[in-house]
Amino acid sequence: MTTRAGFVALIGEPNAGKSTLLNRMVGAKISIVTHKVQTTRTRIRGVCMEGQAQIVFVDTPGIFRPRRRLDRSMVKAAWGGASDADVIVLMIEAHRGLTEGAKMIIERMADEMPKGKPVALAINKIDRVKAETLLALAEEANGAFPFAKTFMISAEKGYGVADLREWLAVEVPEGPWFYPEDQIADLPMRMIAAEMTREKLTLRLHEELPYQLTVETEKWEDKPDGTTRIDQVVYVARDGHKGIVLGNKGETIKSVGQAARADISEFLGRTVHLFLQVKVRPNWLDEPERYSEMGLDFKDGDA
């Protein structure tokens, strides 16, 4: 029986729905999903089986105009993920259409992508617009780039996702599977747990602060009774940020911890005891170790 296996890069602007689509394809919550932009910092790989094909998704950070070192590292990681993949899926939002950012990505794809690499267009959030708007958008996008196929989907509700998955299963190259059939992600569990906590912080806090913090899993202990103890550190850039993260009488960090613990417990399928500490590290955005912890290359942030 012929098996297939290949890497699929999901690219697009921040908030286009890439993480939601990844989680929908894989059937588990492995990629951080929030309403804030730029939340996916690392190339999370989700593994999905479709018939005899193993599709390995590279969920890249959203592509945007970078301003800081961290931004530059994220954008470099996104393009790196795309050029390494066997198939690329560009996601755009139906209600936003071909934005300046989407046009910039299409132009760069035309210049940089090797000829012959299949690139599909996935128009997401189709439930937000009328059919004629969708058709006009598909026509405009295909006029700008020769997409191999166009899919109308709703990653959140699941519309059209099965069609996209079936197409990808045929497009990935013939070859042996990369991972055991039951493995859904190749990020270390410590990093997935840290991402889940960071998601809860991002949802609770506002505006700029979430990009000024990072979460690292410092200790992980699987106990003989079947439970797991996880110690994590939330690094912030300033003393004032520490107060915001802790909240009045520690209320904010407490509720973040409870929500993260519930998600991590569900993901691992066992009881988790989560302990969070908040530490101030003024220069964490300029420390190579913090970037390695996020799966990014510090040098990619050089201007």
Secondary structure as UniProt FT lines:
FT   STRAND          4..12
FT   TURN            14..15
FT   HELIX           18..26
FT   STRAND          44..50
FT   TURN            51..52
FT   STRAND          53..59
FT   HELIX           69..84
FT   STRAND          87..93
FT   TURN            94..96
FT   HELIX           100..112
FT   TURN            115..116
FT   STRAND          119..124
FT   HELIX           126..128
FT   HELIX           131..144
FT   STRAND          149..152
FT   TURN            155..158
FT   HELIX           161..171
FT   TURN            181..182
FT   HELIX           189..204
FT   TURN            207..208
FT   HELIX           209..212
FT   STRAND          213..222
FT   TURN            224..225
FT   STRAND          228..236
FT   HELIX           239..246
FT   HELIX           248..250
FT   HELIX           251..268
FT   STRAND          272..280
FT   TURN            282..283
FT   HELIX           284..286
FT   HELIX           288..293
FT   TURN            294..295
FT   HELIX           298..301
//
